[in-house]
Amino acid sequence: MTDSPIIQNPNNLTFEQLPKVVAILIDEVRELKKALSEKSEPDILPDKWMNIQELQEYLPNHPAKNTIYSWVSGHRIPNHKGAKNLRFLKSDIDQWLLSGKRKSESELHTEAANYRSGKKGLRRYE
């Protein structure tokens, strides 16, 4: 940002300084827009396709190929098949990994309490 002495003390601006101040502010806004657009571009990455070896390396426990093939044949893992090749979409795999989260004991207790409180005529035990 520009360190203009005019802008540093905006309470003492004169009418004659106004065009220069507006020009400085327009330049500042342009710089900010440019910086924001440059920053946001790398965050938008295209989804990645993986073959079975890349999937093995990507998964946290690095399962054997036979294990992955059994998941595919059992329809337990999202996959795409075309021209005899198995392919896996990274976003699908990430979602699949997150869907396997087990609830903690406190989450289960809270869920059970909410369920019980919604039922009429049941006693609440806590």
Order of alpha helices (4+ residues) and beta strands (2+ residues): alpha-alpha-beta-alpha-alpha-beta-beta-alpha-alpha
